[in-house]
Amino acid sequence: MQLFKRADNFIPRKPDRGNLSGNPNMDQQQIIRFSLSLSYEQYAKFYRGLAKNISVIADDGRRIEFPAGKIQPFLTELGIHGYFELKLSVENKFLSLKKLR
């Protein structure tokens, strides 16, 4: 059974008959949105090999982790700041990452 957050309550969701896993995204891409704010110095740790992955809490409450190199195109002299959208395939493979604002 999965839990989906609605307002301040958690509503249990039963799997439907066509999708026994109960995962509503099983037949489609996943779109995960999150905010990120890293200074240039914080991101520099990835260059130095002190860290390899970035871990954030998505808007839906999931903790997601992805390779730091995926966010590098958004690096400025101030760091990385913004609201992002990550797309994953049905197999949870990286498809794209874009900055929404």
C-alpha positions as CSV (number, residue, x, y, z in Angstrom):
1,M,0.0,0.0,0.0
2,Q,1.3,3.4,-0.9
3,L,0.6,6.7,0.9
4,F,-0.2,9.8,-0.9
5,K,-0.2,13.2,0.8
6,R,-3.4,15.2,0.6
7,A,-3.4,18.5,2.5
8,D,-2.3,17.5,6.0
9,N,-3.7,13.9,5.9
10,F,-2.2,10.8,4.5
11,I,-4.6,8.8,2.4
12,P,-3.8,5.1,1.8
13,R,-4.2,4.1,-1.8
14,K,-4.9,0.5,-2.8
15,P,-3.4,-0.9,-6.1
16,D,-5.8,-0.9,-9.0
17,R,-6.4,-4.2,-10.8
18,G,-4.6,-3.2,-13.9
19,N,-1.4,-2.1,-12.1
20,L,-0.6,-4.6,-9.3
21,S,2.3,-2.6,-8.1
22,G,0.1,0.3,-7.0
23,N,2.6,2.7,-8.6
24,P,0.6,5.3,-10.6
25,N,3.7,6.1,-12.7
26,M,4.5,2.5,-13.7
27,D,3.2,3.0,-17.3
28,Q,4.7,6.5,-17.9
29,Q,7.6,8.8,-17.2
30,Q,8.0,10.2,-13.8
31,I,8.2,13.9,-13.4
32,I,9.8,15.1,-10.1
33,R,10.0,18.7,-9.1
34,F,12.3,20.1,-6.4
35,S,14.0,23.3,-5.3
36,L,17.8,23.5,-4.9
37,S,20.1,26.1,-3.5
38,L,23.8,25.4,-3.5
39,S,26.6,28.0,-3.2
40,Y,29.5,27.8,-5.6
41,E,31.7,26.6,-2.8
42,Q,29.3,23.8,-1.9
43,Y,29.2,22.6,-5.5
44,A,33.0,22.8,-5.7
45,K,33.0,19.7,-3.3
46,F,31.8,17.6,-6.3
47,Y,34.7,18.8,-8.4
48,R,37.2,17.9,-5.7
49,G,35.6,14.4,-5.4
50,L,34.4,14.9,-1.9
51,A,30.8,14.1,-3.0
52,K,29.4,12.5,-6.1
53,N,25.6,12.7,-5.7
54,I,23.1,15.4,-4.8
55,S,20.2,14.5,-2.5
56,V,17.1,16.6,-2.3
57,I,13.5,16.3,-1.0
58,A,11.1,16.5,-3.9
59,D,7.8,18.5,-3.7
60,D,6.0,15.2,-3.2
61,G,8.1,14.3,-0.2
62,R,10.4,11.7,-1.8
63,R,14.1,11.9,-1.2
64,I,15.8,11.7,-4.6
65,E,19.5,11.4,-5.3
66,F,21.2,11.9,-8.6
67,P,24.8,12.4,-10.0
68,A,26.0,16.0,-9.4
69,G,27.1,16.2,-13.0
70,K,23.5,16.3,-14.1
71,I,23.0,19.7,-12.5
72,Q,26.4,21.2,-13.6
73,P,24.9,23.0,-16.7
74,F,23.0,25.3,-14.2
75,L,26.1,26.3,-12.3
76,T,26.9,30.0,-12.2
77,E,29.5,32.0,-10.2
78,L,26.8,32.3,-7.5
79,G,26.2,28.5,-7.4
80,I,23.0,26.6,-8.3
81,H,19.7,28.1,-7.3
82,G,16.2,27.4,-8.6
83,Y,13.3,25.2,-9.1
84,F,13.9,22.1,-11.3
85,E,12.1,19.3,-13.1
86,L,13.7,15.9,-13.4
87,K,12.2,13.4,-15.8
88,L,12.8,9.6,-15.4
89,S,11.9,6.7,-17.6
90,V,9.6,3.9,-16.5
91,E,12.8,2.1,-15.5
92,N,13.9,5.1,-13.4
93,K,16.6,6.1,-15.9
94,F,17.5,9.7,-16.2
95,L,15.8,11.4,-19.2
96,S,16.2,15.1,-18.6
97,L,16.6,17.9,-16.1
98,K,15.4,21.5,-16.7
99,K,15.3,24.6,-14.6
100,L,11.7,25.9,-14.3
101,R,12.6,29.1,-12.5
